[in-house]
Amino acid sequence: MRFIALDVGTRRIGIAVSDPSGLIAQVHSVWLRKSPHNDYAHIAGVCSGYEDLQSVVVGLPLNMNGTVGEKALEIMAFIEKLKPFLDCPVVTWDERMTTVSAEQLLISANVTRKKRRQIVDKVAAVYILQSYLDRINN
């Protein structure tokens, strides 16, 4: 019972995957975006590597007051175009503050600014996935 999470940005997509029990989120990778078709194909390829995949969780960047803004609408459009590439459901998860939390964690670990830019998206994907797993398992 695995889950994959995506933190979709304009340049990169952070990817996290759960352990087989669906309890613990782990870093998977960061995909440097090329073209929409390549992005969807890459995500589908990652997903096809897990026979027990239950769903793909995509971070939805709601406004701080909980409303859907321009960026959230972009992500919802991305999801609609991604769905035909996948054999499992896609769900959204409120990702407010995940990138900020990931950035703060990396700063506290003394990760250089250059290195943070390379890994913040996959750490944010872990935050998204772990909060989703905590919710569904409780």
Backbone as JSON Lines, residues from 0, in Angstrom:
{"i":0,"aa":"M","n":[0.84,-1.17,0.0],"ca":[0.0,0.0,0.0],"c":[0.89,1.24,0.0]}
{"i":1,"aa":"R","n":[1.35,1.62,-1.15],"ca":[2.24,2.77,-1.28],"c":[1.5,4.0,-1.8]}
{"i":2,"aa":"F","n":[2.11,5.14,-1.52],"ca":[1.6,6.41,-1.99],"c":[2.79,7.21,-2.51]}
{"i":3,"aa":"I","n":[2.54,8.02,-3.51],"ca":[3.55,8.92,-4.04],"c":[3.01,10.33,-3.9]}
{"i":4,"aa":"A","n":[3.89,11.28,-3.53],"ca":[3.49,12.68,-3.44],"c":[4.32,13.51,-4.39]}
{"i":5,"aa":"L","n":[3.68,14.55,-4.91],"ca":[4.35,15.48,-5.82],"c":[4.24,16.89,-5.27]}
{"i":6,"aa":"D","n":[5.36,17.59,-5.27],"ca":[5.37,19.02,-5.0],"c":[5.71,19.67,-6.34]}
{"i":7,"aa":"V","n":[4.69,20.15,-7.03],"ca":[4.84,20.65,-8.39],"c":[5.19,22.13,-8.37]}
{"i":8,"aa":"G","n":[6.36,22.43,-8.9],"ca":[6.79,23.82,-9.02],"c":[6.92,24.2,-10.48]}
{"i":9,"aa":"T","n":[7.3,25.42,-10.74],"ca":[7.43,25.86,-12.13],"c":[8.66,25.28,-12.81]}
{"i":10,"aa":"R","n":[9.72,25.01,-12.05],"ca":[10.95,24.47,-12.62],"c":[11.22,23.02,-12.25]}
{"i":11,"aa":"R","n":[10.74,22.62,-11.08],"ca":[11.03,21.28,-10.58],"c":[9.78,20.64,-9.99]}
{"i":12,"aa":"I","n":[9.8,19.3,-9.93],"ca":[8.76,18.54,-9.26],"c":[9.44,17.66,-8.24]}
{"i":13,"aa":"G","n":[9.14,17.91,-6.96],"ca":[9.67,17.08,-5.9],"c":[8.81,15.83,-5.79]}
{"i":14,"aa":"I","n":[9.46,14.69,-5.61],"ca":[8.75,13.41,-5.55],"c":[9.13,12.69,-4.26]}
{"i":15,"aa":"A","n":[8.11,12.23,-3.55],"ca":[8.3,11.43,-2.34],"c":[7.49,10.16,-2.49]}
{"i":16,"aa":"V","n":[7.91,9.12,-1.81],"ca":[7.2,7.84,-1.85],"c":[7.08,7.3,-0.44]}
{"i":17,"aa":"S","n":[6.01,6.6,-0.17],"ca":[5.85,6.01,1.17],"c":[6.53,4.65,1.21]}
{"i":18,"aa":"D","n":[6.74,4.18,2.43],"ca":[7.21,2.82,2.62],"c":[6.06,1.86,2.25]}
{"i":19,"aa":"P","n":[6.33,0.57,2.12],"ca":[5.27,-0.37,1.7],"c":[4.05,-0.4,2.62]}
{"i":20,"aa":"S","n":[4.22,-0.06,3.88],"ca":[3.08,-0.08,4.81],"c":[2.22,1.18,4.71]}
{"i":21,"aa":"G","n":[2.69,2.19,3.99],"ca":[1.94,3.43,3.86],"c":[1.96,4.27,5.12]}
{"i":22,"aa":"L","n":[3.03,4.16,5.9],"ca":[3.13,4.92,7.16],"c":[4.17,6.01,7.14]}
{"i":23,"aa":"I","n":[5.25,5.81,6.39],"ca":[6.39,6.72,6.46],"c":[6.73,7.25,5.07]}
{"i":24,"aa":"A","n":[6.83,8.57,4.94],"ca":[7.21,9.21,3.68],"c":[8.73,9.25,3.57]}
{"i":25,"aa":"Q","n":[9.21,9.03,2.36],"ca":[10.63,9.04,2.1],"c":[10.92,9.87,0.85]}
{"i":26,"aa":"V","n":[12.09,10.47,0.81],"ca":[12.53,11.22,-0.37],"c":[12.69,10.25,-1.53]}
{"i":27,"aa":"H","n":[12.23,10.66,-2.7],"ca":[12.46,9.87,-3.91],"c":[13.42,10.61,-4.84]}
{"i":28,"aa":"S","n":[12.98,11.76,-5.39],"ca":[13.81,12.46,-6.36],"c":[13.25,13.85,-6.64]}
{"i":29,"aa":"V","n":[13.97,14.58,-7.47],"ca":[13.5,15.85,-8.01],"c":[13.6,15.74,-9.52]}
{"i":30,"aa":"W","n":[12.51,16.08,-10.19],"ca":[12.46,16.06,-11.65],"c":[12.57,17.5,-12.14]}
{"i":31,"aa":"L","n":[13.56,17.76,-12.98],"ca":[13.68,19.08,-13.6],"c":[12.72,19.11,-14.78]}
{"i":32,"aa":"R","n":[11.77,20.0,-14.72],"ca":[10.72,20.04,-15.73],"c":[11.28,20.41,-17.09]}
{"i":33,"aa":"K","n":[10.77,19.71,-18.12],"ca":[11.22,19.94,-19.49],"c":[10.05,20.41,-20.33]}
{"i":34,"aa":"S","n":[9.11,19.54,-20.54],"ca":[7.88,19.88,-21.27],"c":[6.74,19.16,-20.55]}
{"i":35,"aa":"P","n":[5.52,19.63,-20.69],"ca":[4.42,18.96,-19.99],"c":[4.37,17.46,-20.3]}
{"i":36,"aa":"H","n":[4.48,17.08,-21.56],"ca":[4.39,15.65,-21.9],"c":[5.51,14.85,-21.22]}
{"i":37,"aa":"N","n":[6.74,15.39,-21.25],"ca":[7.86,14.7,-20.57],"c":[7.62,14.62,-19.07]}
{"i":38,"aa":"D","n":[7.05,15.67,-18.49],"ca":[6.77,15.66,-17.05],"c":[5.79,14.54,-16.71]}
{"i":39,"aa":"Y","n":[4.69,14.46,-17.47],"ca":[3.66,13.45,-17.2],"c":[4.23,12.05,-17.42]}
{"i":40,"aa":"A","n":[5.01,11.87,-18.48],"ca":[5.59,10.57,-18.78],"c":[6.58,10.15,-17.68]}
{"i":41,"aa":"H","n":[7.35,11.09,-17.18],"ca":[8.3,10.76,-16.11],"c":[7.55,10.33,-14.85]}
{"i":42,"aa":"I","n":[6.55,11.09,-14.46],"ca":[5.77,10.74,-13.27],"c":[5.11,9.37,-13.45]}
{"i":43,"aa":"A","n":[4.56,9.11,-14.63],"ca":[3.96,7.81,-14.91],"c":[4.99,6.7,-14.79]}
{"i":44,"aa":"G","n":[6.2,6.96,-15.25],"ca":[7.27,5.97,-15.14],"c":[7.63,5.68,-13.69]}
{"i":45,"aa":"V","n":[7.7,6.73,-12.88],"ca":[7.98,6.53,-11.45],"c":[6.87,5.69,-10.83]}
{"i":46,"aa":"C","n":[5.63,6.04,-11.14],"ca":[4.48,5.33,-10.56],"c":[4.43,3.87,-11.0]}
{"i":47,"aa":"S","n":[4.82,3.6,-12.23],"ca":[4.75,2.22,-12.74],"c":[5.74,1.3,-12.02]}
{"i":48,"aa":"G","n":[6.69,1.88,-11.31],"ca":[7.64,1.07,-10.56],"c":[7.1,0.51,-9.25]}
{"i":49,"aa":"Y","n":[5.87,0.84,-8.92],"ca":[5.26,0.4,-7.67],"c":[3.93,-0.28,-7.95]}
{"i":50,"aa":"E","n":[3.92,-1.62,-7.87],"ca":[2.71,-2.38,-8.14],"c":[1.61,-2.11,-7.13]}
{"i":51,"aa":"D","n":[1.98,-1.78,-5.92],"ca":[1.01,-1.59,-4.84],"c":[0.64,-0.13,-4.62]}
{"i":52,"aa":"L","n":[0.83,0.71,-5.65],"ca":[0.55,2.13,-5.53],"c":[-0.95,2.38,-5.39]}
{"i":53,"aa":"Q","n":[-1.34,3.07,-4.31],"ca":[-2.75,3.36,-4.04],"c":[-3.2,4.65,-4.68]}
{"i":54,"aa":"S","n":[-2.37,5.69,-4.58],"ca":[-2.73,6.97,-5.17],"c":[-1.52,7.89,-5.24]}
{"i":55,"aa":"V","n":[-1.67,8.92,-6.05],"ca":[-0.67,9.98,-6.15],"c":[-1.27,11.2,-5.45]}
{"i":56,"aa":"V","n":[-0.52,11.75,-4.51],"ca":[-0.96,12.9,-3.73],"c":[-0.23,14.12,-4.27]}
{"i":57,"aa":"V","n":[-0.98,15.1,-4.72],"ca":[-0.37,16.3,-5.29],"c":[-0.65,17.47,-4.35]}
{"i":58,"aa":"G","n":[0.41,18.16,-3.96],"ca":[0.25,19.33,-3.1],"c":[-0.51,20.43,-3.8]}
{"i":59,"aa":"L","n":[-1.54,20.94,-3.14],"ca":[-2.36,22.02,-3.7],"c":[-2.05,23.3,-2.93]}
{"i":60,"aa":"P","n":[-1.43,24.28,-3.59],"ca":[-1.02,25.5,-2.91],"c":[-2.18,26.49,-2.72]}
{"i":61,"aa":"L","n":[-2.98,26.24,-1.7],"ca":[-4.08,27.14,-1.4],"c":[-3.54,28.45,-0.84]}
{"i":62,"aa":"N","n":[-4.34,29.51,-0.94],"ca":[-3.98,30.77,-0.31],"c":[-4.01,30.58,1.2]}
{"i":63,"aa":"M","n":[-3.37,31.47,1.93],"ca":[-3.3,31.33,3.39],"c":[-4.68,31.33,4.04]}
{"i":64,"aa":"N","n":[-5.67,31.95,3.4],"ca":[-7.03,31.95,3.96],"c":[-7.84,30.74,3.5]}
{"i":65,"aa":"G","n":[-7.21,29.8,2.79],"ca":[-7.86,28.57,2.37],"c":[-8.56,28.64,1.02]}
{"i":66,"aa":"T","n":[-8.49,29.77,0.36],"ca":[-9.15,29.89,-0.93],"c":[-8.24,29.4,-2.06]}
{"i":67,"aa":"V","n":[-8.86,29.1,-3.19],"ca":[-8.12,28.64,-4.36],"c":[-7.68,29.86,-5.17]}
{"i":68,"aa":"G","n":[-6.38,29.98,-5.35],"ca":[-5.83,31.09,-6.1],"c":[-5.31,30.64,-7.46]}
{"i":69,"aa":"E","n":[-4.57,31.52,-8.11],"ca":[-4.05,31.26,-9.44],"c":[-3.14,30.03,-9.48]}
{"i":70,"aa":"K","n":[-2.23,29.92,-8.54],"ca":[-1.29,28.79,-8.53],"c":[-2.04,27.47,-8.3]}
{"i":71,"aa":"A","n":[-3.02,27.46,-7.42],"ca":[-3.81,26.25,-7.19],"c":[-4.56,25.85,-8.46]}
{"i":72,"aa":"L","n":[-5.07,26.82,-9.18],"ca":[-5.76,26.53,-10.44],"c":[-4.8,25.91,-11.46]}
{"i":73,"aa":"E","n":[-3.57,26.4,-11.49],"ca":[-2.55,25.83,-12.38],"c":[-2.28,24.37,-12.02]}
{"i":74,"aa":"I","n":[-2.19,24.09,-10.72],"ca":[-1.93,22.72,-10.28],"c":[-3.12,21.82,-10.61]}
{"i":75,"aa":"M","n":[-4.33,22.33,-10.46],"ca":[-5.51,21.54,-10.79],"c":[-5.54,21.21,-12.29]}
{"i":76,"aa":"A","n":[-5.12,22.14,-13.12],"ca":[-5.03,21.88,-14.56],"c":[-3.95,20.85,-14.85]}
{"i":77,"aa":"F","n":[-2.83,20.94,-14.14],"ca":[-1.74,19.97,-14.28],"c":[-2.25,18.57,-13.94]}
{"i":78,"aa":"I","n":[-3.01,18.46,-12.86],"ca":[-3.54,17.17,-12.43],"c":[-4.47,16.58,-13.49]}
{"i":79,"aa":"E","n":[-5.34,17.39,-14.05],"ca":[-6.28,16.9,-15.07],"c":[-5.53,16.34,-16.28]}
{"i":80,"aa":"K","n":[-4.42,16.97,-16.64],"ca":[-3.63,16.49,-17.78],"c":[-2.78,15.28,-17.4]}
{"i":81,"aa":"L","n":[-2.45,15.14,-16.12],"ca":[-1.65,14.01,-15.64],"c":[-2.47,12.72,-15.54]}
{"i":82,"aa":"K","n":[-3.72,12.83,-15.14],"ca":[-4.56,11.66,-14.86],"c":[-4.56,10.59,-15.96]}
{"i":83,"aa":"P","n":[-4.66,10.96,-17.25],"ca":[-4.67,9.91,-18.29],"c":[-3.37,9.09,-18.35]}
{"i":84,"aa":"F","n":[-2.29,9.59,-17.77],"ca":[-1.02,8.89,-17.79],"c":[-0.9,7.87,-16.65]}
{"i":85,"aa":"L","n":[-1.82,7.91,-15.7],"ca":[-1.72,7.1,-14.49],"c":[-2.81,6.04,-14.41]}
{"i":86,"aa":"D","n":[-2.49,4.97,-13.69],"ca":[-3.45,3.89,-13.46],"c":[-3.99,3.9,-12.03]}
{"i":87,"aa":"C","n":[-3.84,5.02,-11.35],"ca":[-4.31,5.12,-9.97],"c":[-4.94,6.49,-9.76]}
{"i":88,"aa":"P","n":[-5.7,6.63,-8.68],"ca":[-6.32,7.93,-8.42],"c":[-5.28,9.01,-8.07]}
{"i":89,"aa":"V","n":[-5.66,10.25,-8.33],"ca":[-4.84,11.4,-7.94],"c":[-5.67,12.21,-6.96]}
{"i":90,"aa":"V","n":[-5.08,12.52,-5.81],"ca":[-5.77,13.32,-4.8],"c":[-4.94,14.56,-4.51]}
{"i":91,"aa":"T","n":[-5.61,15.62,-4.08],"ca":[-4.88,16.84,-3.72],"c":[-4.78,16.91,-2.21]}
{"i":92,"aa":"W","n":[-3.76,17.62,-1.76],"ca":[-3.53,17.8,-0.33],"c":[-3.03,19.22,-0.09]}
{"i":93,"aa":"D","n":[-3.6,19.86,0.88],"ca":[-3.23,21.23,1.22],"c":[-1.74,21.29,1.55]}
{"i":94,"aa":"E","n":[-1.02,22.08,0.77],"ca":[0.43,22.14,0.97],"c":[0.89,23.48,1.54]}
{"i":95,"aa":"R","n":[-0.03,24.25,2.08],"ca":[0.39,25.54,2.63],"c":[1.53,25.35,3.61]}
{"i":96,"aa":"M","n":[2.56,26.13,3.43],"ca":[3.72,26.2,4.31],"c":[4.69,25.02,4.19]}
{"i":97,"aa":"T","n":[4.45,24.06,3.3],"ca":[5.38,22.92,3.22],"c":[6.75,23.34,2.71]}
{"i":98,"aa":"T","n":[6.79,24.18,1.7],"ca":[8.09,24.61,1.18],"c":[8.81,25.47,2.21]}
{"i":99,"aa":"V","n":[8.08,26.3,2.92],"ca":[8.68,27.12,3.99],"c":[9.24,26.21,5.08]}
{"i":100,"aa":"S","n":[8.48,25.21,5.48],"ca":[8.94,24.27,6.51],"c":[10.17,23.51,6.04]}
{"i":101,"aa":"A","n":[10.16,23.06,4.79],"ca":[11.3,22.34,4.24],"c":[12.53,23.24,4.21]}
{"i":102,"aa":"E","n":[12.33,24.48,3.79],"ca":[13.44,25.44,3.74],"c":[14.02,25.67,5.14]}
{"i":103,"aa":"Q","n":[13.16,25.84,6.12],"ca":[13.62,26.06,7.49],"c":[14.38,24.85,8.03]}
{"i":104,"aa":"L","n":[13.91,23.66,7.72],"ca":[14.6,22.45,8.14],"c":[16.0,22.4,7.54]}
{"i":105,"aa":"L","n":[16.12,22.71,6.26],"ca":[17.42,22.66,5.59],"c":[18.36,23.74,6.11]}
{"i":106,"aa":"I","n":[17.81,24.92,6.41],"ca":[18.64,25.98,6.99],"c":[19.17,25.56,8.35]}
{"i":107,"aa":"S","n":[18.29,24.97,9.16],"ca":[18.72,24.53,10.5],"c":[19.75,23.42,10.43]}
{"i":108,"aa":"A","n":[19.77,22.7,9.31],"ca":[20.77,21.64,9.12],"c":[22.03,22.18,8.43]}
{"i":109,"aa":"N","n":[22.12,23.51,8.3],"ca":[23.28,24.18,7.68],"c":[23.53,23.75,6.24]}
{"i":110,"aa":"V","n":[22.46,23.49,5.5],"ca":[22.6,23.16,4.09],"c":[22.79,24.47,3.33]}
{"i":111,"aa":"T","n":[23.76,24.5,2.43],"ca":[24.06,25.73,1.69],"c":[22.87,26.14,0.82]}
{"i":112,"aa":"R","n":[22.81,27.41,0.49],"ca":[21.71,27.93,-0.33],"c":[21.64,27.21,-1.68]}
{"i":113,"aa":"K","n":[22.78,26.99,-2.31],"ca":[22.82,26.3,-3.6],"c":[22.26,24.88,-3.48]}
{"i":114,"aa":"K","n":[22.67,24.18,-2.46],"ca":[22.2,22.8,-2.25],"c":[20.71,22.79,-1.88]}
{"i":115,"aa":"R","n":[20.27,23.79,-1.1],"ca":[18.85,23.86,-0.72],"c":[17.97,23.96,-1.95]}
{"i":116,"aa":"R","n":[18.36,24.78,-2.93],"ca":[17.58,24.93,-4.15],"c":[17.39,23.6,-4.86]}
{"i":117,"aa":"Q","n":[18.38,22.73,-4.75],"ca":[18.34,21.45,-5.44],"c":[17.46,20.42,-4.73]}
{"i":118,"aa":"I","n":[17.29,20.56,-3.41],"ca":[16.6,19.51,-2.67],"c":[15.32,19.94,-1.95]}
{"i":119,"aa":"V","n":[15.04,21.24,-1.9],"ca":[13.88,21.71,-1.14],"c":[12.58,21.12,-1.66]}
{"i":120,"aa":"D","n":[12.47,20.89,-2.96],"ca":[11.23,20.37,-3.53],"c":[10.95,18.94,-3.09]}
{"i":121,"aa":"K","n":[11.99,18.1,-3.02],"ca":[11.73,16.73,-2.58],"c":[11.47,16.67,-1.08]}
{"i":122,"aa":"V","n":[12.07,17.56,-0.32],"ca":[11.77,17.62,1.12],"c":[10.34,18.11,1.32]}
{"i":123,"aa":"A","n":[9.9,19.08,0.53],"ca":[8.52,19.56,0.6],"c":[7.55,18.43,0.24]}
{"i":124,"aa":"A","n":[7.91,17.61,-0.75],"ca":[7.07,16.46,-1.12],"c":[6.94,15.48,0.03]}
{"i":125,"aa":"V","n":[8.02,15.3,0.79],"ca":[7.96,14.44,1.97],"c":[7.0,15.02,3.0]}
{"i":126,"aa":"Y","n":[7.06,16.33,3.22],"ca":[6.14,16.97,4.16],"c":[4.69,16.75,3.71]}
{"i":127,"aa":"I","n":[4.42,16.94,2.43],"ca":[3.07,16.74,1.9],"c":[2.62,15.31,2.15]}
{"i":128,"aa":"L","n":[3.46,14.36,1.77],"ca":[3.08,12.96,1.89],"c":[2.93,12.53,3.34]}
{"i":129,"aa":"Q","n":[3.85,12.96,4.21],"ca":[3.76,12.52,5.6],"c":[2.49,13.07,6.27]}
{"i":130,"aa":"S","n":[2.13,14.31,5.98],"ca":[0.9,14.85,6.58],"c":[-0.32,14.1,6.04]}
{"i":131,"aa":"Y","n":[-0.3,13.73,4.76],"ca":[-1.4,12.94,4.19],"c":[-1.47,11.56,4.85]}
{"i":132,"aa":"L","n":[-0.33,10.9,4.98],"ca":[-0.3,9.56,5.6],"c":[-0.77,9.63,7.04]}
{"i":133,"aa":"D","n":[-0.33,10.63,7.77],"ca":[-0.76,10.79,9.18],"c":[-2.27,10.9,9.26]}
{"i":134,"aa":"R","n":[-2.84,11.65,8.33],"ca":[-4.3,11.86,8.33],"c":[-5.06,10.58,8.01]}
{"i":135,"aa":"I","n":[-4.64,9.86,6.98],"ca":[-5.4,8.67,6.59],"c":[-5.2,7.5,7.54]}
{"i":136,"aa":"N","n":[-4.09,7.51,8.27],"ca":[-3.82,6.43,9.2],"c":[-4.35,6.67,10.61]}
{"i":137,"aa":"N","n":[-4.93,7.83,10.83],"ca":[-5.49,8.14,12.16],"c":[-6.99,8.29,12.09]}
